[in-house]
Amino acid sequence: MLTPELITDIIVLAAIVVPITQATKKWLRADGMTALIISAVVSILFALWKTLSVQPYDWGRFIILVIGVFLEANGIYHFGSYAVGKMVKQKGISV
């Protein structure tokens, strides 16, 4: 389940993953599928770092972090807009 804390972790990690991925892709002159693999590896490493920093290790959360950070970092799905939309629905604000 996506909690506000988990969404925050995804957004924060994605904000770190994007520039590192971009720099790595530029350095290796990667594009296409290679660029996606680089992004996936960087996402996995940062999600692993976040998961291993808190004991006991929650491997289900790790998988969600990897998928969420990868999707957010590549612009496939924006969790920030999900969180904002959910808050708008809770407060009854029409947009």
C-alpha positions as CSV (number, residue, x, y, z in Angstrom):
1,M,0.0,0.0,0.0
2,L,1.2,3.4,-0.8
3,T,1.6,5.5,2.3
4,P,2.6,9.1,2.4
5,E,6.0,8.1,3.9
6,L,6.6,5.6,1.1
7,I,5.6,8.2,-1.6
8,T,8.0,10.7,0.0
9,D,10.8,8.1,0.0
10,I,10.1,7.4,-3.7
11,I,10.1,11.1,-4.7
12,V,13.3,11.8,-2.7
13,L,15.2,8.8,-4.0
14,A,14.1,9.6,-7.6
15,A,15.3,13.2,-7.2
16,I,18.7,11.7,-6.4
17,V,18.6,9.0,-9.0
18,V,17.8,11.3,-11.9
19,P,21.0,13.4,-12.0
20,I,23.2,10.4,-11.2
21,T,21.6,8.4,-14.0
22,Q,21.9,11.3,-16.4
23,A,25.6,11.8,-15.6
24,T,26.3,8.1,-16.0
25,K,24.4,7.9,-19.3
26,K,26.3,10.9,-20.6
27,W,29.7,9.5,-19.4
28,L,29.0,6.1,-21.0
29,R,27.3,7.7,-24.0
30,A,24.3,5.3,-23.5
31,D,20.9,5.5,-25.1
32,G,17.9,3.4,-25.6
33,M,17.7,0.1,-23.7
34,T,21.2,0.6,-22.2
35,A,20.0,3.9,-20.7
36,L,17.0,2.1,-19.1
37,I,19.3,-0.6,-17.7
38,I,21.6,2.1,-16.2
39,S,18.5,3.8,-14.6
40,A,17.3,0.4,-13.3
41,V,20.6,-0.4,-11.7
42,V,20.9,3.0,-10.1
43,S,17.3,2.8,-8.8
44,I,18.1,-0.7,-7.3
45,L,21.2,0.6,-5.6
46,F,19.5,3.5,-4.0
47,A,16.5,1.5,-2.9
48,L,18.8,-1.1,-1.4
49,W,20.7,1.7,0.4
50,K,17.4,3.0,1.8
51,T,16.2,-0.5,2.8
52,L,19.4,-1.5,4.5
53,S,19.6,1.7,6.5
54,V,16.6,0.5,8.7
55,Q,16.4,-2.7,10.6
56,P,14.5,-5.1,10.3
57,Y,14.8,-5.2,6.5
58,D,11.5,-4.9,4.7
59,W,12.0,-6.6,1.3
60,G,8.5,-6.0,0.2
61,R,9.1,-2.2,0.7
62,F,12.4,-2.6,-1.2
63,I,10.6,-4.0,-4.3
64,I,8.0,-1.2,-4.2
65,L,10.8,1.4,-3.8
66,V,12.7,-0.1,-6.8
67,I,9.7,0.0,-9.0
68,G,8.5,3.4,-7.8
69,V,11.9,5.1,-8.1
70,F,12.5,3.6,-11.5
71,L,9.0,4.8,-12.8
72,E,9.4,8.2,-11.2
73,A,13.0,8.7,-12.4
74,N,12.1,7.9,-16.0
75,G,8.9,10.0,-16.0
76,I,6.6,7.0,-16.5
77,Y,4.5,7.7,-13.4
78,H,4.6,10.7,-11.1
79,F,3.9,9.8,-7.5
80,G,3.9,13.5,-6.6
81,S,0.8,14.0,-8.7
82,Y,-0.8,10.9,-7.1
83,A,-0.1,12.3,-3.6
84,V,-1.4,15.8,-4.5
85,G,-4.5,14.3,-6.1
86,K,-5.2,12.2,-3.0
87,M,-4.9,15.2,-0.8
88,V,-7.2,17.2,-3.0
89,K,-9.9,14.5,-2.8
90,Q,-9.5,14.3,1.0
91,K,-10.0,18.0,1.5
92,G,-12.8,18.2,-1.1
93,I,-11.2,20.9,-3.2
94,S,-12.3,20.9,-6.8
95,V,-9.6,21.5,-9.4
